[in-house]
Amino acid sequence: MNNSTLPTYASIEEASSDVLEVISKFVGVNTFFVAKNDQKDVDIVSSFNRNEVILDSDFETLYRDSF
């Protein structure tokens, strides 16, 4: 297997849009996201909203307020 054709990313932020694009082809839900969670804050790195915007990228909230 030749790994030179695989994408490389410097950060989760950089990779998240590609990950969501691939997942969107297999998952039939409106909204899903990649988030960073340090048990104090939850930061949405990237989100995918198919038909209706439920959650924007760059949304931030306190961990205690997330569910």
Summary of the structure (lengths in Angstrom):
residues: 67
radius of gyration: 13.9
end to end distance: 40.7
largest distance: 44.7
contacts: 138
relative contact order: 0.19
helix: 28%
strand: 28%
